[in-house]
Amino acid sequence: MAFDKESDFEQAVIKLLSQNGWSSKVLKNYSEQDLLRNWAEILFENNKDIDRLNNCPLTDSEMRQIIEQIETLKTPLKLNGFINGKSVSVVRDNPDDTLHFGKEVSLKIYDRREIAGGDSCYQIVQQPKFPTKSKILNDRRGDLMLLINGMPVIHIELKKSGIPVSQAYHQIEKYSHESIFTGLFSLVQIFVAMTPEETVYFANPGKEGTFNPDYYFHWADFNNEPINEWDKIISTLLSIPMAHQLIGFYTVADDSDGVLKVMRSYQYYAASAISDKVAKTKWDDTNQLGGFVWHTTGSGKTMTSFKSAQLIASSKDADKVVFLMDRIELGTQSLKEYRGFANENEDVQETENTGVLITKLKSSNPADTLIVTSIQKMSNIKEENDGLNEKDIETINQKRIVFIVDEAHRSTFGDMLITIKNTFPKAIFFGFTGTPIHEENQKKKNTTTTVFGNELHRYSIADGIRDKNVLGFDPHKVMTFKDKDVRKAVALEKAKAQNEQEAIEDPKKSKVYYKYMDKTKVPMAGYKDELGGYVKGIEDYLPNSQYRTEEHINAVVKDILENWVTLSHNGKFHAIFATSSIPEAITYYSVIKNASSNLKVTALFDPNIDNNGGAVYKEEGLSQIIKDYKDCYGQNFTIPTFAKMKKDISARLAHKKPYERIEREPDKQIDLLIVVDQMLTGFDSKWINTLYLDKMLEYENIIQAFSRTNRLFGPDKPFGTIKFYRRPHTMEKNIEAAVKLYSGEKPWGLFAQHLPENLKAMNDIFEEISLLFSNAGIDNFEKLPTDITVCRKFAKCLKELNDHLEAAKIQGFKWDVLSYQDNESGEVIDMLFDEQQYLVLVLRYKELASGEGTSGISDDVPYDLVSYITEIDTGVIDSDYMNSRFEKYMKLLQLDGATQESIEQAETELHKTFAMLSQEEQRYADIFLHDIQRGEVQVEVGKTFRDYITEYQSKAKNDQIQKIVTALGVNESMLRNIMSLKLNVNNINEFGRFDELKKTVDKEKAKQYFEALEGKKLIPPKVNIKIDNLLRDFILSDGIDIQLAANKNKETFSYSEEIMNTESMLKVAEKSEYGKK
């Protein structure tokens, strides 16, 4: 259903909220004081018993005590703990309460378990009044606020149909910047930006926090299908009990980075599924399978697993919740993350040795409920010297134990998990993984389902890419050997022939030789036949030694180095290079170091030195890598402390402590990390954008390795780039199989379009944009269309074009090359536009953002604009071409015998270049040309066409300003300053600047001006309205021409044609004020 008016939409939302658990008694236009009184009444009703308020209401000063506690906590993170802390204390100063006067009492404020029952109360505030902290700012009005037990916890901003949801969340950002969400309003935990067609929700980052659109979420159903319709959002996300649970259970106060976080829909479904499963568990049963959660890498599994544990612990449905993870992960980031997620009254216990682990498991202390340990330590709990005895086992097995296993695809298919299950037979086990083990890639005849139980919730990599929670991939197979050479070598070997001639002349050898040379009989990559048997391809016959040759190694290194600047964005991003073995990693390290002294490269692999073959080579290589690391970064590590070097490498690549700002210090960065197996799973860094592979991977290992590159960054990183070199055709097949298995039957968007597809898409979109402008009667994109719907379509198209352009640049597109050939099809793709035309389009896009070149007044910007496009530098538009067209035109004007046709053609060519100018510049370019044609200006040698435009523009602006200053006596300096800000109807009076400007007007002088204009006497109120209209129009139009009368009785002024009538301008003013709320 569409809504033309925001007010109608607001009423519809209120009506539906009241049908979904919220009170039908709406609190209209409540101020902070009104809401405090409302909260005081609710607190009294919920705490009137003799042990608390003793039937004596709260006083204003007692409520002030509560507000002071809120103001001390300040941040949404700490206030989340306040809200969920259940109670607040005040010292009673109500003399009627003789029992507690002067004493501290504890008041119940909120119980997250009292959902739609008990003392819980749910209210809607319509158009709440916000006081601003600045004296020069007007008070604001929000759209809707939702109160639980009198506390404002959810704020909703609405926009009518046709307005992008970005305008609603920008409104919220603006309010926060203006310090509106302080005092009582700082309790707001969740923001909701809503239009009839789209809704996003996000956690309050606080006044000093950063609003990040990457964390503005869309709600979805259990199957991850997005829910956009406003009424469905209200009946799901904002309904009671869901909204109550959202505040109480599904917000996470992350202490590690000081940010309040709210869970995405798929995290909610997974956590609640585990919690529900535990609640229904029969603890007398043995070998209990809880199930597993399939959530793709990068989707926040750690937070989901922790929240699952927290829900179980707080529900008292289990006595112990034990996180099991690989010891390597435990040694890096996971323990810190779990501790960061914990509430102040929760402890996450690390078990540094077996004795401590046993003590925590036996303990009945609630602080020992959540335990983090490694799967290795837990499996050895009976074997170590201070391990479990029978009495301990009996004590622990009387407890209800839940095990949550992180990265369940890794360490859980060996003997360790079997040992743990045998030790704790009544415990229930849950697994979290982004790549569950299926029938196709089962390990030891087991799958994730046989080990953990059924799938509880799925959020596949395809879901993550669609929702823009992770990036897609751009995989490239790189041939270090030509296919025909490889095929020929294999065919000769199979035919047992020394050369082609021998193979052909011998009939037996010839039959074998031609079989392997025939692509239809033996493809490059092997495959499975209809019976499931494997049929070898050409690459299967290549020995591994083929990929240890100098030819292969040098070809790989050459490809990496030749494309390094483009792929890394000149060193901005880092890359991982995975090799097949430790000796190969050492060899590649040496070759790359010798080939490029500028590239900062290091290597990471298992440092253990044994007595097997190659130990000396490994030790020498490792020693050299450590020495080079010390020389480069000043860090002193040894082979025994190599694990610490890994942590340092990890921190540099992730830009984590102590390297949070390392991007500003390139000398401290690592460009390329060479690995064998490490860092290919579990390691997260948005600064990794490329993975080089010279090893074979299958199924889960492919998705895990690829996912090192797919963390969100920004427009510079549209996808993760993958380049693979070893058995490239076979690897391509492996990738297809892995994608089919792990995309959850939703393969869309997994792979980025390759260069030919991106170029074709750019051409298609350019043609679409060209049609938009030509249909509007505009040539050469010289101005914006007047139709808002056309401009909106243009904004959408240019963003899409820019997305393809950013991807194409990484894939090899350059503006100085406008013709490309598709290597696979041979098709030639000619670009339909060049850089100049693209920058002209960007210039028009910028005019959408500034309001220049568009007509009509609206209380909302109707375009969903992205800031990074408006920041593209269009100053590089080539003015030389425009000047050359101008010089040609001038020569023909001055040339005796020049035909009128040639002059007009030159003028037309010159006019085509005007598209490179802004709308205002085009106006003065036309005036300048007309002056030339009338002979009123003499062109000076050395002055360019743009010089004249700038000169005319500056002079005209000065003339306009001088005229209005003369007419109104307004402060010239203040007027110039306001005009330099390029304001619009919504922000013209931001910080009260327009009101301050009006105060500088000489009212008597202005009265004389307008009386001369009208030809009659005017009363002061009407003069004030006309002053407002004229100044407002002058600023918003970036200057207009007004004609000063020779004497005050002159009746005709050019401004009489420009000025809007009083009635319409008053409506504009009203709309402007409403826009601010």
N, C-alpha and C positions, 0 to 999 in steps of 0.2 A: 504494500500500500504506500503510495507517495504522499508526501506532506509538503504543501506549498508554503506553509507558515510554520515557523519554529514553535510558536505558541500552541498550535494545534497538536504538533508532535509531542510537546511537553505534556499536554493534558492526556494524550493517549498512553504515554509511558506511565504516568501517575496511576491511571485507571488500571492498567495491567499489573503494575507492581502491587496495588492493593488487592488484586485477585490472586496474588502469589505470595501471600504471607505477610505483607506489610500493612500497617494500619491504614484504614480508609480516612482517618482524620488527619488531614494534611496541615502541616505547620507552614503558613504562608509568610514570606518576607521576614523571617525571624533574624534578629541581629545576634551577635555573640552573647549579649546580656540576656536576651530572651531564651537562648539555648541553654545558658547556664542555669536560669530559673527552672527550665524544663528538666534539666539533668538533676537539679536539687530535689525536685518533686519525685522523680523516679528513684533516686537514692533513698529518699525518705520512705517510700512505699516498700522498698526491698530491704530496709534495715530498721524498721520501726520497733523491733522487739526490745526488751528491757536491757539486753546485753550490749546493744549498739546505740541507737538514738533515743531509746527510752520514750518513744512516741513524741519527741520534740524535734521539729523541723530543723534543717541545716540553715545556718545564718549566712549572710553574704560573705562575711570574713572567713567562715569555715570553707566555703566554696573557693575563696581566694587562696586558701592553703593548698587546695587540690591543684588549682591552676599553677601555683608556684612550683609544685612538684613536677608538673608537666613541662613547664618552661625550663626547669633545671635539666630534665632529660633531653629536651630539644629534638633529637633526631628520630625519624620514624623507626629506625632500628631499635633504639632503647624504648621508645614508646610502645612498640609491639610487645615488649616484655611487660610494660606497665599494664596494658590492656589484658594480656593473658595471665597476669599475675593474680587475678581473681579479686584482689582487695586493695584498698587504699586507706591510709591512716590519717586522722585529723585529731587535733586537740580541741575538745569541746569548749566553746565560749558562749553557748546559749544558756543564760541564767535559769531558764525553765527546767533544764536538765540537771537538777541538783545532784543526781547520782553520779554523773560523769563530768561535772563542770571542772575544767582545768586538767582533765585527764585525757589520755590518748585512747581513741576507739578505732577499731578496724571495720571498714565498710566494704561489703560485697559489691563489686562493680560489674563483673561479667564472669560467666562460667561457660567455657566453650562446649561443655557437655550438655548444658541446658538448652537444647535446640528446640525452638518452637514450643517451649514448655517452661515450667518452673517460673523464675522471675524474669525471663527474657521478654524484651519489649522492642518492637520494630516500628520505626517512624520514618515518614518522608517529610523532608523540608523542601518547599518550593521557593525558588528565587531567594536563597539565603543572602543576607546582607553582609558583605565583608568590609571591615574597616581597613584602609590602607595605612601604612606606617609613615608615608610622606604627607606633609601638610599641603603640598601643591597638587596631590592626586585626588581625584574624586573617589568616593567609596564605590565598590563594585558589587555586582549581583551575580551569583552563580546560577546554574540552572536547577539542579537537584542535588540534595545531599541525603544520604541514608544513615539513620542513627540506630545503633543497637544499644539498648539500655541507656539512651540519652547521649551516647558518645558518637560524634560524627566520624564514621570509619570508611565510608565510600562516597566519593564525589563524582558526579556525572555531568559532563558537558554535552549538549545536544546541538546538532545542526540539521537544517531541513534537507529535503531531498535535493539532489543535484550538487550539494556542497561536499567536497571530499572530506573524509574523516580527519585528515591532517589538520584541517582548520579547527576542529574541536580540540585536538590534543595540543595544538599551538596555543590555543586559548588557555588551557591548563598551565602550560609552560610559562606563559606571560603572567598569570596570576601568581605563580610560585615566585617568579622573579620580582614581583611587586610585594613580596612578603605577606601575602594574604593567608597562607596556610601556617599561621603562627597562633600562639595562645591555645584556645580550645580547638581551633581548626588544625593544629599540628597533629592531632590524633588521627587524621585521615591516613588510612593505610593503603587504599586502592583507588586509583583513578580509572574512570571509564569514559572513553570518548565514543560517542554514538551518533550515527545517522540512520535513517530508515534502512539503508542498504548495507551498512558495515559498522562493526564495533571492534575497538581494541581496548584492552585493559592492561594496566601496568602498576607496579608498586611505586609509592611515593618516594622519590630519592631524597627528599628534604631540601631545605632552602639552600644548603651549601653543596648538595649533590648535583649530579649531571643527568639530564634527561637524555636517554639513549634509545632512539627508535628501534634499534635491534632487539630491545627487550619490551616492545609493545606487542602484545600477543593477541591473536584471534582465538576464540573459543571453538572447540570442535566436539563432535560426538565420539562415542567409544571407538568407532572405526576410523577416526581421524579425519572425517569429512568436515570441512569448515562450516561453522554456523554463522551466517551473516545477517539474517533477518532479525530486526530489532525485537520482534515479539518472541521469537525463539530464544534469543539471548536472555530476555527477562524471565522466561519460564524455565530456564536452565541455570545459567550462571548467577543471575541476580535474584533468584527465588529463595524463599526460605524453605528448606534448611541450607541450601548450597551457599548462600551469601554468609550465613553464620559460620559454616565450616571453613569458608575461604579465609575469614579473619582469624579464626581460632586454630585451624589445623594446617592450612595450605599456604600460609605465608612463612617465610624462613628468614630469620634475622641472622644474616651471615656476618659473624664477627671478624672473619679473616680479612674482609675488605670493607667492613663498616657499612654494608648496604642491605637494605630490606629487599627481599626477593619474593616474588609470587610464583607459584607453580603454574606451568602450562597444563593444558587440558590432559594431555597424554600422561603427564607425571601424576596428576590427580587420579586418573583411572587406575594406574599401576599401583600406587601406594594404597589406595582404598581397597583394591582387589586383594593385596597381601594381608592387609589388616582384617578384612572380612574372613579370609581363609583361616587366619590364626584364631579368630573369635569362635569359629565353628570346629576347631580341632579337638579330637578326642585324645587326651594325653596318655591314655593307657595303651594305645596302639603302638606298634613298632614299625620301623622302616617307613616313616611317613614322608611322602613326597608333596611338598607345598606347591611347586610349580616354578615357572621361570618367566622373567620379563625380557622381551626382545625389544630393546630400545637402541637405536643406532648410535654409533660412536659420535660424540659431540653434542648429544641431546640432553646432557645433564643427568646421567645415570647415578652419579655419586650423590647428588642432592635427592634424587628419588629414593635411592636405597636408604639414605639416612632418614628421610621423612617417614618411610615405611617403618623403620625401627622405632622412631619416636612415637608414632601412632600406637604401635604395639605396646611400648613401655608405658605410655601414659594411660592406656586403656586397662592396664594390669592384666591383660590376657596372657602374658608370659612373664616368667621371672628373670630370664636372661635373653638378651638379643646380642648375638656374637657376629661381628663383621669378619669374614674371612677373605683375605686377599693375598696375592703373591708377595713374598717378602721384599721384592724390589720396589713394588708400588708402595708398600707400607713405609719403606725408607725414604720415599720422596714426598708426594703431595697429599695422599689420601687422608692420613691421620690429621694433618692440619685442616683439611677441608671439613672432616667430620666434627672436629672441635669447634671450628668456626660456625657450623650450623647449630650447635647445641645451645639451648636456653641457659640462662644464668643458673637455674636450679638443676641443671643436668650436667653430669660428668661423663666424658668419653674416656674410658680407661685403656691406656696402652699397657701391653704386657711385655715388658722388656726381658723377662726370663720366665722359665716354666713354673717356678715356685710362685711368682706373682700371679701368673695366669690361673693356677689352681686355687689360690686364695680368693681371687675375684669370682671364680665360678662357684665356690662354696659359700661366699658371703651372702648374707641376707640384707645387707645395707642397700637401700634404693639407689645410692650413688654408684653402685657397682652393676647396675642393670645393663648399661651399654658398654660393650667390650670390643676392642679392635685388636685383632691378632693376625698372624700369617697362617696360611694353610699348612706351611711346613712345620711351624712350631706346634700347632694343634695336633698334627698327625704324629708328632714325636712325644706327645705328652706322657705316654706310659713308658717310653724307652729311656728317658734321661734319668740321671742319678736322683734328682729331686722330683721325679715324676709321680704320677698318680699311684696310690695304693688302692686296694679293694674297698676300703672304708670310704676313701675320697670318692671313688666312682659311685658307690651306693648313695652317698650324700648328694652328689651333683645330679644323679639320675632321678632323684626325687623332685627336682626342679623342672619347670616347663621351659625348655630351651629352644630358641629359634636361631638357626644359622642363616645368615645372608651372605652369599658368595658373590664377590665382584669379579668381573671378567670371567664368567663361568665357562668360557670356551677354552680356557688355557690349562690351568693346573688341576682340573677336576676330573680328568679321565685316566689318571694314574691310580696308584695304590693309596695315595694319601687320603683322598676323600672316603674311600672304602674303609680305611682304618678309623677315621673320625666317626663314620656312621656306625661301625661296630662298637666303638667306645660309648657312644651316646645313642642307643637304639631307639629311644622314644622321642628324640629331638625331631623337629621338622625343618626341612631345608628348602631355601629359595635361591634361585640363581638370577643374576643380571648379566646380560650380554648383548652386544651389538651384532654379533655374528654367531647365532646358535649352531650347533652341530646337527646336521640333518642326515637322512639315510644316505644321500649322495656322497657325503664326506665323513661318514661315521668313524669313530675312533674306538678301537678294540671292541668292535661290534656294538657300540653304544652311541646313542644320540643324547642331546640335551634333555629331551623328553624322558628317556629311560632313566636318566640320572636324577632329574629334579621333579619330574611330573609335567603336567600339561602347561601349555602357554597361557599365561594370565592376561597379558596385554602385549600388543605389538605396535611399534612405531618404527617403520623400516627407514632405510636410507632414502628411499624415494619420497616418503612422507616428509622427512627432514628437509630435502632439497626443495620440494614444492612449497613448504611453509617458510622457506628462506632461513631456516635454523642452521643449516650447513650448506656448503657449496657443492656444485656438481664437479665432474672431472673432465679433463681434456687429455685423453691418452693418445700417445703417438708411438707407433712402432718405427724404430730406426734400423735400417738395414746396414750392418757393418760389412756384410758380404752380399753380392748380387744374387738374387734368386736363381738365375740361370746358371751361375757358376757353382752354387751349392748343389743344385739338382744334377748338374753334369758330373760333379765329383762323386756324388753318391751313386749315380748310374754306372759310372766306370768301375767303382769299387765293387758293386753288386755283380757286374758283368765280368769281374776279374780281368779287366783290360787295362793296358797301360795308357792307351790314348783312344781318341774317337775313331780313328781309322781301323784299329784292331777290333774294336767293339762292333763296328758295322760289318766288317768282312767275314767274321765268324758267325754263322747262322744261330748257334746256341747263344753266344754272347750277345748277338744283335737283338734277339728276342727279349732278353733280360734288360739290356740297355734301353731299348725303346719303351719297355714297360715303365721304367722309372723316369724316363723323360716325358711321359704322357701325363699331363696335369689331371686328366679325368680319371686315370687309374691310380695314381699315387699323388695325392695333394701335398702341399708343403707341410700342413699340420695334420696330425692323426685325428681319428674320430672314433666314436662308438657306433657299431652297427646295430641293426634292428634287434639282435639278440643280446645286446649289451656288451659284446666283446670289443676289445680295442683293436682298431686297425691302424697300423703305423703310417706316419707320413714321412716325407723326406727329412724333416728336422730331427725325427727320432733316431735316424741313423748317424747323425753327427755326434762324434765323441765330445765329451766335456772339454777335452784338451784343445778343441778347435777355438774355444772362447778364452783360452789362456795365451793365445798367440799374440805377438807384438802387433800384428795387423789389426786384430779386433780391439785390443786395449787402446791403441793409438787412435782408432776411429771413434771409440767412445769418448775419449778425453777431448778429441778435436770437436766433437759435437757439443759437449758440455761447455767448452771455453768459447766457441764461436757464437753461441747463443746466450752466453751468461748475462751480458749487459741488458738485453731485452727481457729475458725471463725474470731476472732478479730486480728489474726496474733500477738498474745501476746500483745494485747493492742494498736496496731497501729491504728486500726479502731474502730469506735464507732457504737452503735446499738440503735434502738428505739423499745420499747416494748409497743404495743397498747392494752389496756384492755377495757372491756365492760362498766365500770362505775367508778365513782370516789371512792366509797367504795372499789371496787376491786383493783383499782390502789394503794390505801393506804395500803391495805392488802399485795399486792405483794411487795410493797416497804419495808414493815416491815419484811416479810419473807426473802427476798433477803439480806437485811442488816444483819439479824441474821445468815444467812447461809454462807455469805462470807464477811469477814471484808476487803478483799483486793479490791473488786470491788467498783469503785466509781460510785454510782448510785444516781439519783435524779428523781423527778416527777414533772409533769406540767399539770395543768388542771384549769378549771374556778374557781377562788378564791372566788367568791361571796358566802356569807353565808346567807341563808334564814331561815325561821322558819319551813320548812318542816322536815319530819323525817330524822334522820341521820345527822343533822346539827352539833351536838356536836362532833360526830365521825370525820366529815370532818374538823372541825376547829382544833381539836386536832392533826389530821394527818398532816394538812397543817402546823401547827406551828412546828411540829417535823421535817418536811422536810426542812423548812426554817432554823431552828436551825442547823440541820446537814450540810446544805449548808454553813452556816457561819463558822462552825467548820472546814469544809474541805477546803474552799477556802478563808476564811477571808472576805467574802462579807456580809454586814449587811443589809438584806432586812426584810420587814414586810409584813403582809397580804395586807395592803393598797398599798405597793410599789411592789406587786408581778409582775406587768407588767414589771418593770425594771429587775427583776430577770429573766423573760422570755428572755429579750434581752441579758442578760449576758449568759444564757444557750445557746441561739442561736449562739452567737459569739464564744463560746468555741467549740461547735460542728462543726461550719463551719470554724474554724481557721481564723476568721476575727478580725479586730481591736477590742480590743487591744491584741488579742491572735494569731497574724499571725504566730508566731514561736512556738506555744504551743506543737507541736510534739516533741520538744527538752526538754520539761518540763512535763513529764508524770503526776506529782503531780497536775498539773493545769487542766488536762483533765477530761472530763466526759466520763465514759465507757458506761453506759447504762442510757437512758432517758425513764421513764415510762410516758405514756400519755393516754388520753381517746380519744379526737378528735383533739387536737391541734398538730401542726407540721406535720400532715399527708397530708397536701396540701400546696403548695407554698414555702416550706422550701427547700433550696438547700445546700448540702454539699457533696463534693466528699469523705469526710472522713467517711460517713455513709455507711456501706456495708451489714448490716443485719437488717431485720425487723422481730420481733416476734409478732404474732397476737393471742390474746386470746379474740377475738370478731368476730362477723359476719359482713362481708362487701359484697356489691354487686356492679356490674357495675362500674360507674365512680369512686366510692370510693376505689375500689380495685386497679385500675390503678394508681390513685393519690397516695395511700399509698405505693404501690410497688415502685413507681418512686422516693421515698425518697432515694432508695439505688442504683440508676442506673446512677449516674454521673461518668464520666470517671476518672480514676486515673492512672493506669499503670498495668503491668503484675501481680502485687499482688492482683488485684481486677478484675478478669475476668468476674464477674457478680454480681448482687445483690442477696443475700441469703434471702429467706423468709421461716419462720417456722410458721405453724399455728396449733393450738391445739383444738379449739372449733368446735364441729360438723365437723370433718375433711373431711368426705366424701361430705357433703353438700357444704362446703367451696371450695372443689376441683371442684365441678360442677359450683359454682359461678365464679370461676376463669376462667374456660373454656368459660362460657358465656360472661364474660367481655372481654376476649381476642378476641373472635369472633366478638364482637361489635366494639372494638377499634383498631384492627390491620388493619383496612381499607382493609379487604379481602386479606391481605398479612401476614399470620400468621408465616412465616418462621423466625427462629432465635430468637423468643420471649423468649423461655425457653432454658436455658443451658442444655446440655446433663447431665444426671445423672451419678453417678460413674460407673456403669456397662458399659454404652455407652462410657465413656471416656477411660476406661481400654481397651475395645475392639479396640477403635480407636488407642490407643497407640501401641497395639500389631500389628495392621494392618500396621501402618506407619513404625514400626521397621522392619517388614518383607520386606516392600518396600525398605527401606534403605539397608537392608542386601543384597537384590537382586542387587541393584545398585553397591555395592562393589564387590560381588562375580562375577557378569558379567564382571567386570573390572579386574578380576583375582587377587583380593586382599582378603586375609584371615584376620579375626579378626579385621577388620577396622584399620589395622596397618599403613596405609597411605592413602592419598587422591587419587582418580582416576585422571588420566591426562587429560581426556576429560572435557572441560569446561562445556559442556551442562549437563554432569552427575553431576558435582560439583554444578551447579546451581540448579538442581533437589534436590540434597542432602540438600542444604541450605534451600530450601522451605519446604522439608519434616521435617527437624529437628525443624524449627520454629513451624510447625503444631503440632508435637509431644510435644513440650514444652508448647504450649497453652493448650493442653489436660492435660498435667502433672500438670500445675499450678492449673487448675480447679479441678483435681482429689485430689490434696493435701488438698484443702479446704473441699472436700467431704469425706475425711477420708483415702486417700491412704497414706501408709507409706512404705518406702523402705525395712524395715525388714519384711514385710508381702507380699509375692508374690503370694498368692492365695486368691481369694475373691468369695463370693457367692451372686448372685442376689437375694434379698429378695422376689421379686415378682415372678420370674420364677423358682427360685431354681438352676439356671445354675451356675456352678463353672467356674470362669475365672482365669486361670493361666497365670501369666505374663511371657512373652518370654524373658525378659532381666532384669538385676539387675542394681543397682546403678553404679557399676564399668563400665559396658558396656555403660550406658548412659553417664557417664563422659568421656569415651574414645571418644564417638561421639561428645561431646561438645569440646573436645580437637581438633578433626579434624576440627570442625566448626571454632574454633579460628584460625586455620592455614589458613583457607580461608580469614579471615580478615587481617592476617599479611602478606599473600603472601607466607608463608612457605609451602613447599610441593606441590606447584602448578607450572606448567611450562608455558612457553610462556610469551610474553610481550605485554601488552595492554595499551592503553591510558585511558581506563576506567575499573574500577572494575566491572566484569560482574555479581556480586552476590548482591541480595537485602538483606543485613545483618541487623540484629537488635542488638543494642548495649547491651541490658540486657543479652543476651545469651553469648556474648563474655566476659561479666563480671562475669560469674559463676565461682566459685573457683574450679578448677580441681586439686588443690594441695592436695585435700583430697583423691585422687585415692590411693587405698591401695597398698603400695609398699611391705607390709609384704608378700603378696602372691607371688610376683615376687621374693623376696629374698628367700622364702621357695623353689621355683622351682630351683633357682640357687644353693642353698645348696644341694638339692637332686642330681642335675647334678654333682656337685663337688665330692660328696661322691661316686657316681658310677664311676667317672673317676679314683678315687684313690683306688677303691675297687678291690682287686685281685679276678679274676673270674667273674667280671661283664661282661655280654654279650654285644656285639656291638649293638644288637637290643635294649637292655634296655637303653644303653647310648644315642642312637639316639632318642628313645622315650622321654627320659628326656630332651634332647636338643630341641625337637619339642615343648614340654610343655612350656619350658622356652621362646622359640621364640614367642609363643602365647601371652605371657605377654608383649611383646614389643609394642603392640598396645597402652599400657598405656603411652608410651613415645612419645615425639615429634619426627619429622622426623630426626632432627639433632642428638637427643639423641639415636635414633635407630642405626644411622650410627656408633657411637662410642661404642655402646653395641656390635655390630658385630665385630668391630676391637678388642675389649677387649677379646671376646670369641676366636677369631682366635689366639690371643697372648697366651691365656691359652692352646689352642690345640697344639701350636708349642712349648710350654714349656718355653715361654719367660717372663712369669710373675708368681710370687709366691703369692698365695692368703693369705692375712694376717687375723688372727683371729680378729673378731669384726668389720671388714669392710664389709659393705653391697654391694650388686650388684650396687645399685644406687650411692653409694660413688665412686665406680670405674668409673662409667659412667661420673659423674661430674668431676672427676680428669682427665680423658682422654680428656674430652671436653675442660676443662680449659687449659690443656697443649697444645692441638692441636691449640686452638685459639691463644695462646701466640706464638707458633711456626710460625703460619701463619703470624701474625702481625709482628713478629721480621724479618721474611724473606722479607716482602714487604717494611718494614722500611729500611732494609739494601740495598735493590735493588734501591729504589727511594729516600731515604733520607727524606721521608715525616714525618711531625710532628706526633709522636706516640700518644701523649696525645689527640690531636685533632681527630685523626683517631679512637681511642678507643671510644671517646665521641660520634662521629657520628654513629659508629656501634651499640652503645647501644640503639640508637633511633629506630632501626628496620625499616628503611626507605624503600620506594618503588620507582619505576621509576618516579612517579608523584611528590613526595615531596622531593627527594634527594637534590635538590638545593633550597629548601624553605629557606627563609631568607638569601640566598646567601652562605650557609654554605659549599657546595661542591666547589664553586669557591674559597672560602677562604682556604680550605684544599689544593687545587691544587697549590696555591701560595707558600705553604711551601715546595714543592718538590725541591730537589737539581737537577737542570736541567742537570748538567754535569754528575752526578752519574747516573741519569735515562738514559741519552744518551748512556753511556757505557753499561748499562744493556741491552737495546734494540738492540744495535749494535751487542753485543755478541749473542743475541737471533736470530737476522736476518742474522748474518754473513756478514754484509755490513754496509757501512757508511749511516747515516740518516741525512736529513736536519732538522733544529729545528722545523718547522711546523708539520712535520710527528711525531717527538718525542712528541710534545704537544698532538697530537691526541691519540697516544698510551698511554700516561700518563692518559688521560681522560678515555679511554676504560678500562684500567687495574684497576684503582681506582674505577670506577663506577661498574664494574663487581664484584670486591672484596667486596664492601659494600653491593650491592644488594644480593649477594650470601651468605652474612654473613661469608665471608672468603673463600678463595680457596688456594689450595697448589701450590706454585711456587717453582721451584728448582733453587737454586743459583749455578752458574757455579764455578768449581774449579779455572778456569781462564777465563778472558773475551773473549777468542777465542773459548771456548767450544760451539759447535753448537746446542746441544740437551738440551732443557729445558722442564720440564713437562708442563709448562704454555703454550707452543706452541699448546698443544692439547686443552687447556681450552679457550684461548683468541678468541674472535670473530673477524671476519675480519673488517677492517677499514670501509668499505662501509656500512655494516649492522649496525655497532655501530653509525655511523653518522646519519643513519635513526632513530635509537632509540633516539638519542639526540634530533633530530628534533621533533620527536613525543612527547618526554617529554616536550619540550618547548611549543609545541602547546597545550598539555594537560593543561598547566598552563594558557594559554591565557594571 
